[in-house]
Amino acid sequence: MTYTSGEAAKKLGLTKDGLRYYEKEGLLPPIERDASGHRVYSEADLEWIFLIRCLRDTDMPIFKIKQYVSLLMESGPQSVPERQTILKEHQAHMIEKIARHQMLLQLIEKKVSFYDEVLDANKPNITCMDYADEWEHFRSILGGIKHD
């Protein structure tokens, strides 16, 4: 099955400009064209673009995606170790980022819970602290903040 640019973009949640951007950046193998010169995307093209989208959606930099794609297109099976290394490094980055976001989510959950208590009419003794005291309170609850 083949798709027009519009159909491919819709199926992938992109714009036609987004598809052209990936092509212009050299992230796609050459896209076939029909007799009128319009791009025609195959299922394999869509799978390729989906992989690129997944990498971008996880904040992999374009230069790393280009490196990965270049190895895949030009070196084939012999580049598997290098491609695996790229993905393992990105995987480690993602694990660290997820852990950081989980900690930040915990902070937000604690703050929401605190404000629920402050707003609870049955607990009139709880009041909002000033910013500095409140921040110290939440830092102590979370065990401190790790800075990069």
Secondary structure, 3 states (H helix, E strand, C coil): CEECHHHHHHHHCCCHHHHHHHHHCCCCCCCEECCCCCEEEEHHHHHHHHHHHHHHHCCCCHHHHHHHHHHHHHHHHHHHHHHHHHHHHHHHHHHHHHHHHHHHHHHHHHHHHHHHHHHCCCCCCCCCCCHHHHHHHHHHHHCCCCCC
